Amino acid sequence: MSSDEVIDRLRDKLRNEPGARLFMMKQTDVRIGGRQSMASFDYTLQSDGVEELRAWEPRIRQVMSELPELEDVNSDVQDYGVQTSLVIDRDAIKRLGLSMAQIDATLYDAFGQRQVSTIYGQANQYRVILEAQPRYQTDPASLSKIYVTGNITSTGTTATVGNTATGTLNTNTSATPNAVTGSSQVPLSAFARFEHTAAPLAIAHQEQFPAATISFNLAPWAALSDAVAALASGVVILYTGWTPIDPMLTMLICGLILFSTLSLLRRVVNTLLEAVPDGISLPEVGRAMAAVHGVRSVHDLHIWSLDSHRTALSAHVVLGEAARWPAVLEAERKLLQTRFGIEHATLQPELPPAQPLVFTPRGAGRP
């Protein structure tokens, strides 16, 4: 029984365990990539901002969970922290005569490290920090005890009355506004409310951008190409709602697989038939070999593939002088390696008269 069969048998029994989620993957001798995950394949999302990443990661993970080609879909997002957010009503602070700078300064006085003074000793300096007592810094309920000092300006009216000789009637002829300014302590709850929301315990990064990695395993009957097509169509449908993209991407993936298969089949047939490898011209190699100093001609030239990376060559080289054979052999091998990438060459030297010429240097006549 293979490890995949064992995992498939245990997956159904451990899928609905309350309070825990179990993901199994087989151990491999070689693992590509340094990111640790709980499945065999990873799909990484990147974004410029954390909020967009937190909004789209659950949606894409939900789409992947519904694909029959994928199993054990999980994410490395640790969105289980709790944070207290302070939501401020800006219209209310204007009515109360406050500003955001005053609110920010008050909160920094309580929970920041505001330096208010420096004590100078004979050898050292000691900075005096203003902050709330430690027991208030760890309790969110202490926010309800914070008051912000603001300036409140009230406007009244001072009347100037002029008496006119109209019997007993007094007439108000002018009024001058009078402004009175004072300070007041405004509780934080008068213009703000507290919200408890989820916060990430850690934010992963890929290069300099926030990233979230969704891991998954393949179903026993599915190939990776099927999963890629299904995942791409699912994301496009989620983003645009255009459902025809699903069969279109499936046909595109099938076309790419067919093209790659035909290309691989053609290379295999060429290797089995000992054909000339792609990218190598038999006449060009023959002319280059015949142009080496000391060579009169080259014939019976054969080039074939040993495998996808190695090429072999055999040829008969007609020399002008037998004594030059070591130098000619070294020059021919260097030419084949550097210019054509042929490292396995079998060369047989010959002296005139030779068999009918097949390749000769450009401009050279027959002997």
C-alpha positions in Angstrom: 0.0 0.0 0.0 1.4 3.4 -1.0 1.6 6.4 1.2 -1.0 8.2 -0.9 -3.5 5.4 -0.3 -2.8 5.6 3.5 -3.4 9.3 3.5 -6.6 9.0 1.5 -7.9 6.4 3.9 -7.1 8.4 7.0 -8.3 11.8 5.6 -12.0 10.9 5.6 -11.8 9.6 9.2 -10.0 12.7 10.6 -11.7 15.3 8.5 -14.4 16.2 11.0 -12.6 16.1 14.3 -13.9 18.9 16.5 -11.4 21.6 17.6 -8.6 20.5 15.3 -7.6 20.3 11.7 -5.2 17.6 10.5 -3.3 17.7 7.2 -1.1 14.9 6.0 1.5 14.8 3.3 4.0 12.2 2.3 7.7 12.8 3.0 9.9 13.2 0.0 13.7 13.0 -0.3 14.0 16.3 -2.1 11.8 19.4 -1.4 11.9 22.3 -3.7 11.7 25.7 -2.0 12.4 26.9 1.5 8.8 27.7 2.6 7.4 25.2 5.1 3.8 24.2 4.4 1.2 21.6 5.3 0.7 20.2 1.8 2.6 19.2 -1.3 1.8 22.3 -3.5 1.7 26.0 -2.7 -0.2 29.0 -4.2 1.2 32.4 -3.0 -0.8 35.6 -3.1 1.0 39.0 -3.0 -0.4 42.5 -2.5 0.7 46.0 -1.9 -1.4 46.3 1.2 -2.3 44.0 4.1 -6.0 44.9 4.0 -6.5 43.8 0.4 -4.6 40.6 1.1 -6.8 39.8 4.1 -9.9 40.5 2.0 -9.0 38.3 -0.9 -7.2 35.4 0.7 -10.4 33.9 2.4 -12.3 34.2 -0.9 -9.7 32.4 -3.0 -9.2 29.8 -0.3 -13.0 29.1 -0.3 -12.9 28.8 -4.1 -10.0 26.3 -3.9 -11.8 24.3 -1.2 -14.7 23.8 -3.5 -12.6 22.4 -6.4 -12.8 18.6 -6.6 -9.2 18.5 -8.0 -7.8 19.8 -4.7 -7.7 18.4 -1.2 -6.3 19.5 2.2 -6.6 23.2 1.3 -5.1 25.3 4.1 -3.4 28.7 4.6 -0.5 30.1 6.6 -2.5 33.2 7.5 -2.7 33.5 11.3 -5.7 35.7 11.6 -6.6 34.8 15.2 -5.4 37.8 17.1 -7.8 40.3 18.9 -7.4 44.0 18.7 -9.3 46.9 20.1 -10.0 49.6 17.5 -10.9 53.2 18.5 -13.5 54.7 16.1 -13.7 58.5 16.5 -16.7 60.5 15.4 -15.1 63.6 13.8 -18.4 65.6 13.8 -18.7 65.1 17.5 -15.2 66.3 18.3 -15.8 69.5 16.3 -19.0 70.1 18.4 -16.9 69.6 21.6 -14.1 71.9 20.5 -11.5 69.1 20.2 -9.0 68.2 17.5 -7.4 65.0 16.4 -4.0 66.4 17.5 -5.3 66.8 21.1 -6.8 63.2 21.1 -3.6 61.8 19.7 -1.4 63.6 22.2 -3.6 62.4 25.1 -3.4 58.8 24.0 0.3 59.1 23.5 0.7 60.5 27.0 -1.1 57.4 28.4 0.3 54.6 26.3 3.3 56.0 24.6 6.7 57.0 26.0 6.6 60.8 26.1 9.8 62.3 27.5 8.8 65.3 29.7 12.1 66.0 31.4 15.7 65.0 31.9 17.5 64.6 35.2 21.2 65.3 34.9 23.6 63.5 37.2 27.4 63.8 37.6 28.1 61.0 35.1 24.7 60.1 33.6 21.5 61.5 32.3 18.0 60.1 33.2 15.0 60.7 31.0 11.7 61.2 32.7 8.8 59.4 30.8 5.1 60.2 31.2 2.8 57.2 30.9 -0.1 55.6 32.6 0.4 53.0 35.3 1.2 49.5 34.0 -2.1 48.0 35.3 -4.0 50.4 33.0 -1.8 49.8 29.9 -2.8 46.1 29.6 -6.6 46.5 30.1 -8.7 47.9 27.2 -11.3 48.9 29.8 -9.0 51.7 30.9 -9.8 53.6 27.7 -13.1 54.6 29.3 -11.3 56.4 32.1 -9.4 58.7 29.7 -10.4 62.3 29.4 -9.3 64.8 26.8 -8.7 68.4 27.7 -10.3 70.7 25.2 -11.0 74.4 24.7 -14.7 75.3 24.6 -15.7 78.7 23.3 -19.2 80.1 24.1 -20.7 83.1 22.4 -23.1 85.5 24.2 -24.6 88.9 23.4 -24.1 92.2 25.2 -26.8 94.7 24.5 -26.4 98.4 24.3 -29.7 100.3 24.9 -30.4 103.8 23.8 -33.3 105.7 25.4 -35.4 107.7 23.0 -37.9 110.3 24.2 -40.9 108.3 23.0 -42.9 108.2 26.2 -42.0 105.2 28.3 -40.8 103.0 25.4 -37.1 101.9 25.4 -35.6 100.9 22.0 -32.6 98.4 21.5 -30.5 100.0 18.9 -27.3 97.8 18.8 -25.9 94.5 20.0 -22.2 93.4 20.2 -21.2 89.7 20.4 -19.1 88.6 23.3 -16.9 85.4 23.2 -16.0 83.5 26.4 -13.3 80.8 26.2 -12.6 78.0 28.8 -11.3 74.4 29.1 -13.2 71.2 29.9 -12.5 67.5 30.4 -14.3 65.5 27.8 -14.5 61.7 28.3 -13.3 59.5 25.4 -16.6 57.8 25.3 -18.4 61.0 24.4 -17.0 61.0 20.8 -15.5 57.5 20.3 -16.5 53.9 20.4 -14.5 50.8 20.9 -14.6 47.8 18.5 -13.0 44.4 19.0 -11.8 43.0 15.7 -9.5 40.2 14.5 -5.9 41.0 13.8 -3.1 38.9 12.3 -0.6 37.4 14.7 2.1 37.5 12.0 2.3 38.8 8.4 4.4 36.8 6.0 6.3 38.6 3.3 7.7 37.5 -0.1 10.4 39.9 -1.1 9.1 43.2 0.2 5.4 42.6 -0.2 2.9 41.0 2.2 2.1 37.5 1.1 -0.3 34.7 2.0 0.4 31.0 1.0 -2.4 28.6 0.3 -1.3 25.0 0.3 -3.1 22.0 -1.2 -2.8 18.4 -2.3 -4.1 16.9 -5.4 -6.9 14.4 -5.6 -5.7 10.8 -6.5 -7.2 11.1 -10.0 -6.1 14.7 -10.8 -3.0 16.0 -12.4 -1.3 19.3 -11.6 -2.3 20.7 -15.0 -6.0 20.0 -14.2 -5.6 21.8 -10.9 -3.9 24.8 -12.5 -6.7 25.2 -15.0 -9.4 24.8 -12.4 -7.7 27.2 -10.1 -7.2 29.9 -12.8 -10.9 29.6 -13.9 -12.1 29.8 -10.3 -10.2 33.0 -9.6 -11.3 34.6 -12.8 -15.0 33.7 -12.2 -14.6 35.0 -8.6 -13.2 38.3 -9.8 -15.3 38.9 -13.0 -18.2 36.5 -12.8 -17.6 35.3 -16.3 -18.3 31.6 -16.3 -17.3 30.7 -19.9 -13.7 31.1 -18.9 -13.8 27.6 -17.3 -14.1 25.5 -20.5 -11.8 28.0 -22.4 -9.0 27.6 -19.9 -9.4 23.9 -20.0 -9.1 23.8 -23.8 -6.0 26.1 -23.5 -4.3 23.8 -21.0 -5.1 20.8 -23.2 -3.6 22.5 -26.2 -0.4 23.3 -24.4 -0.1 19.8 -23.2 -0.7 18.5 -26.7 1.9 20.8 -28.2 4.5 19.8 -25.5 3.7 16.1 -26.1 4.2 16.4 -29.9 7.5 18.3 -29.4 8.8 15.7 -27.0 7.7 12.9 -29.3 9.5 14.5 -32.2 12.8 14.7 -30.2 12.4 11.1 -29.1 11.9 9.9 -32.7 14.9 11.9 -33.9 17.1 10.4 -31.2 16.0 6.8 -32.0 16.5 7.3 -35.7 19.9 8.9 -35.1 18.9 12.0 -37.0 20.8 15.3 -37.1 19.9 17.2 -33.9 17.9 20.4 -34.1 20.1 23.5 -34.4 23.0 21.8 -36.2 23.5 22.1 -39.9 25.4 19.1 -41.5 26.9 21.2 -44.4 27.9 24.0 -42.1 29.8 21.6 -39.8 31.5 19.9 -42.8 32.7 23.2 -44.3 34.0 24.4 -40.9 36.0 21.2 -40.4 37.4 21.3 -43.9 38.6 24.9 -43.3 41.0 23.9 -40.5 44.6 24.4 -41.5 46.2 21.2 -42.8 42.9 19.6 -43.9 42.3 19.1 -47.6 38.7 17.7 -47.3 36.2 15.9 -45.1 33.9 13.1 -46.1 31.6 10.4 -44.6 30.4 12.9 -42.0 27.7 11.7 -39.6 26.1 13.6 -36.7 23.5 12.1 -34.4 22.0 12.5 -30.9 23.0 10.2 -28.0 20.3 11.7 -25.8 18.7 15.1 -25.2 22.0 16.7 -24.1 24.8 14.8 -25.9 25.7 14.8 -29.6 28.1 12.5 -31.4 30.1 12.9 -34.7 32.2 10.7 -36.9 34.1 11.7 -40.1 37.0 11.0 -42.3 39.5 13.8 -42.5 41.9 14.0 -45.5 45.2 15.5 -44.5 47.8 17.3 -46.6 50.7 15.9 -44.5 50.6 13.0 -42.1 52.9 14.8 -39.6 50.2 17.4 -38.9 47.6 15.0 -37.7 48.0 15.7 -33.9 47.6 19.4 -34.4 44.7 18.9 -36.8 43.0 16.6 -34.4 43.3 19.1 -31.5 42.0 21.9 -33.7 39.1 19.9 -35.0 37.9 18.8 -31.5 38.2 22.4 -30.2 36.2 23.7 -33.1 33.4 21.1 -32.6 33.2 21.8 -28.8 33.3 25.6 -28.9 31.2 26.3 -32.0 28.8 23.4 -32.3 28.7 21.9 -28.8 29.8 18.5 -30.0 32.1 16.8 -27.4 32.0 13.2 -28.6 33.8 13.1 -32.0 35.4 10.2 -33.8 37.8 11.3 -36.6 39.7 9.0 -38.9 42.7 10.5 -40.7 43.4 9.7 -44.4 46.1 10.7 -47.0 45.5 11.4 -50.7 44.3 9.9 -52.8 41.0 9.9 -50.9 37.4 8.9 -51.7 35.3 11.5 -53.6 35.0 14.7 -51.8 31.7 15.7 -50.1 32.8 18.9 -48.3 35.5 21.3 -49.2 36.4 24.8 -48.0 34.7 27.6 -49.8 36.6 28.6 -53.0 38.8 25.5 -53.0 38.9 23.2 -56.1 39.1 19.5 -56.3 42.6 18.0 -56.3 
